[in-house]
């Protein structure tokens, strides 16, 4: 029986990956520039500071790198405070877990102030007893540190904890560290075949997740 759940946030609980995928082009448009068609792909492997430098050298943006970074961060903050939405069925899914006495916490790469804003806006802050971020633990999800910290907090047997993730690399990390993994479909994750093959259970849609409850009952 499932006793603990560790949830990623963006792409897993929130329909928010589109914002991350398009923030570079949207911010550039807000400055009055027309982005090149493949800008999102160019930015995919850049840090925010590198992207800010690209704005300056390629488009002639006269703002400083710090001003550009602050502008992007302000746009993200506005999104998480006012516009971000849960994926369909998430509220009911979380409440069902809660009703079964499952302990839940978050493990996310997003900075804590944005996480707290999103949870409050979406009305699910009370579902989670703790928030762990890659920044707070000092490691990314290519390492299992964040899951281990979350699991220790939950205080239940590891075999009864399910890690919910939408990204292939994160599912792989949790799986290698012997957690039960639930992969959640998100259109911005390109490795769907790999994630389905790797995860213990695959959730295409929270509104049609009876197979998950059957799976969880057998843990």
C-alpha positions as CSV (number, residue, x, y, z in Angstrom):
1,X,0.0,0.0,0.0
2,X,1.3,3.4,-0.9
3,X,2.3,5.4,2.3
4,X,4.3,8.2,0.8
5,X,4.4,10.3,-2.4
6,X,7.2,12.6,-3.7
7,X,5.9,14.9,-6.4
8,X,7.8,16.9,-8.9
9,X,5.8,20.2,-9.7
10,X,6.3,21.6,-13.2
11,X,4.9,19.2,-15.8
12,X,3.8,16.8,-13.2
13,X,1.2,18.7,-11.1
14,X,1.2,22.0,-13.0
15,X,0.5,22.7,-16.7
16,X,3.5,25.0,-16.7
17,X,6.2,23.6,-19.0
18,X,4.9,25.7,-21.9
19,X,5.9,28.8,-19.9
20,X,9.4,27.5,-19.5
21,X,9.7,26.5,-23.1
22,X,8.5,29.9,-24.4
23,X,9.7,32.4,-21.8
24,X,12.7,33.4,-23.9
25,X,10.6,34.4,-26.9
26,X,7.8,35.9,-24.9
27,X,10.1,38.1,-22.9
28,X,11.9,39.3,-26.1
29,X,8.5,40.2,-27.6
30,X,7.7,42.2,-24.5
31,X,10.8,44.3,-25.3
32,X,9.5,45.0,-28.8
33,X,11.8,42.5,-30.7
34,X,10.7,39.8,-33.1
35,X,12.3,36.5,-32.1
36,X,13.8,34.1,-34.7
37,X,11.8,31.0,-35.3
38,X,14.2,28.6,-33.6
39,X,15.0,30.8,-30.6
40,X,13.5,28.3,-28.1
41,X,15.8,25.6,-29.4
42,X,18.8,27.9,-29.2
43,X,18.0,28.7,-25.6
44,X,17.3,25.1,-24.6
45,X,20.8,24.4,-23.3
46,X,21.7,27.9,-22.2
47,X,21.6,29.3,-18.7
48,X,19.5,32.4,-18.1
49,X,22.7,34.5,-18.0
50,X,23.8,33.1,-21.3
51,X,20.4,33.8,-22.9
52,X,20.6,37.3,-21.6
53,X,24.0,37.7,-23.3
54,X,22.5,36.4,-26.5
55,X,19.7,39.1,-26.3
56,X,22.4,41.7,-26.1
57,X,24.8,40.4,-28.8
58,X,22.3,39.0,-31.3
59,X,19.3,41.4,-31.0
60,X,21.1,44.5,-29.6
61,X,19.1,44.7,-26.4
62,X,20.6,47.5,-24.4
63,X,19.5,46.3,-21.0
64,X,22.2,44.8,-18.8
65,X,22.4,41.1,-18.2
66,X,21.2,41.5,-14.6
67,X,18.2,43.7,-15.8
68,X,17.3,41.0,-18.4
69,X,17.5,38.2,-15.8
70,X,15.3,40.3,-13.4
71,X,12.8,40.9,-16.2
72,X,12.5,37.2,-17.0
73,X,12.2,36.3,-13.3
74,X,9.5,38.9,-12.9
75,X,7.6,37.4,-15.8
76,X,7.9,33.9,-14.2
77,X,6.8,35.2,-10.8
78,X,3.7,36.8,-12.4
79,X,2.9,33.5,-14.1
80,X,3.2,31.5,-10.9
81,X,1.3,34.0,-8.8
82,X,-1.6,34.6,-11.1
83,X,-1.9,32.3,-14.1
84,X,-0.5,28.8,-13.6
85,X,-3.0,26.0,-13.6
86,X,-3.1,22.4,-12.3
87,X,-3.3,19.6,-14.8
88,X,-6.8,18.2,-15.1
89,X,-7.7,15.9,-12.3
90,X,-4.7,16.8,-10.0
91,X,-6.9,18.2,-7.2
92,X,-9.0,15.1,-7.0
93,X,-6.0,12.8,-7.2
94,X,-4.2,14.6,-4.4
95,X,-7.3,14.6,-2.2
96,X,-7.7,10.9,-2.7
97,X,-4.1,10.3,-1.6
98,X,-4.7,12.6,1.3
99,X,-7.9,10.7,2.2
100,X,-5.9,7.4,2.3
101,X,-3.4,8.9,4.8
102,X,-0.6,9.1,2.3
103,X,2.2,11.6,3.3
104,X,3.2,13.9,0.5
105,X,6.0,16.3,-0.2
106,X,7.5,18.1,-3.2
107,X,10.9,17.7,-4.9
108,X,11.4,20.3,-7.6
109,X,14.0,22.2,-9.6
110,X,11.9,25.4,-9.3
111,X,12.9,28.0,-6.7
112,X,10.9,27.9,-3.5
113,X,9.3,31.4,-3.8
114,X,7.8,30.4,-7.1
115,X,6.7,27.0,-5.7
116,X,5.0,28.6,-2.8
117,X,3.2,31.1,-5.0
118,X,2.0,28.3,-7.4
119,X,0.8,26.1,-4.6
120,X,-1.2,28.9,-3.0
121,X,-2.6,30.1,-6.3
122,X,-3.8,26.5,-7.2
123,X,-5.1,25.8,-3.7
124,X,-2.9,22.7,-3.0
125,X,-0.4,24.1,-0.5
126,X,-1.9,22.2,2.4
127,X,-1.3,18.8,0.6
128,X,2.4,18.9,1.1
129,X,4.3,18.7,4.4
130,X,7.6,20.0,3.0
131,X,9.1,21.4,-0.2
132,X,12.6,20.3,-1.3
133,X,14.3,22.2,-4.2
134,X,17.4,21.4,-6.1
135,X,18.8,24.6,-4.7
136,X,18.0,23.7,-1.1
137,X,19.7,20.3,-1.3
138,X,22.5,21.5,-3.5
139,X,22.1,18.9,-6.2
140,X,20.1,18.5,-9.4
141,X,17.8,15.6,-10.3
142,X,20.6,13.8,-12.1
143,X,21.5,12.7,-8.6
144,X,19.2,11.1,-6.0
145,X,19.9,13.5,-3.2
146,X,16.6,15.4,-3.4
147,X,14.6,12.2,-3.3
148,X,16.5,10.8,-0.4
149,X,15.9,14.0,1.6
150,X,12.2,13.9,0.8
151,X,12.0,10.2,1.7
152,X,13.7,10.8,5.0
153,X,11.2,13.5,5.8
154,X,8.2,11.3,5.0
155,X,9.5,8.6,7.4
156,X,7.8,5.6,5.8
157,X,9.4,2.5,4.2
158,X,11.1,3.3,0.9
159,X,9.2,0.5,-0.9
160,X,5.9,2.3,-0.1
161,X,7.0,5.6,-1.6
162,X,6.1,6.6,-5.1
163,X,8.1,9.3,-6.9
164,X,6.0,11.2,-9.5
165,X,7.9,12.8,-12.4
166,X,7.3,13.9,-16.0
167,X,11.0,14.0,-17.2
168,X,12.8,10.9,-18.4
169,X,16.1,11.8,-16.7
170,X,14.4,12.3,-13.3
171,X,12.5,9.1,-13.5
172,X,15.8,7.3,-14.4
173,X,17.5,8.8,-11.3
174,X,14.7,7.8,-9.0
175,X,14.5,4.3,-10.5
176,X,18.2,3.7,-10.2
177,X,17.9,4.6,-6.5
178,X,15.2,2.0,-6.1
179,X,12.2,4.2,-5.7
180,X,8.8,3.2,-7.1
181,X,8.3,5.6,-10.0
182,X,5.1,7.0,-11.6
183,X,5.7,8.8,-14.9
184,X,3.2,11.5,-15.7
185,X,2.7,12.5,-19.4
186,X,3.6,16.0,-20.4
187,X,3.6,17.2,-24.0
188,X,7.0,18.9,-23.6
189,X,8.8,15.7,-22.6
190,X,10.2,14.2,-25.8
191,X,11.2,10.9,-24.4
192,X,7.7,9.4,-24.0
193,X,8.7,5.9,-25.2
194,X,11.6,5.7,-22.9
195,X,9.7,7.0,-19.9
196,X,6.9,4.5,-20.4
197,X,9.3,1.7,-20.7
198,X,11.3,2.7,-17.6
199,X,8.6,3.8,-15.0
200,X,6.7,1.3,-12.8
201,X,3.4,3.0,-13.7
202,X,2.5,5.6,-16.4
203,X,-0.2,8.2,-15.9
204,X,-1.4,9.7,-19.1
205,X,-4.3,11.6,-17.5
206,X,-5.1,12.1,-13.8
207,X,-8.8,12.0,-14.7
208,X,-8.4,8.4,-15.9
209,X,-6.0,7.0,-13.4
210,X,-7.8,3.9,-12.0
211,X,-4.9,1.8,-13.1
212,X,-2.7,3.8,-10.7
213,X,-5.0,3.1,-7.8
214,X,-4.9,-0.6,-8.6
215,X,-1.1,-0.5,-8.8
216,X,-0.8,1.4,-5.6
217,X,-3.0,-1.0,-3.7
218,X,-0.5,-3.8,-4.5
219,X,2.6,-2.0,-3.1
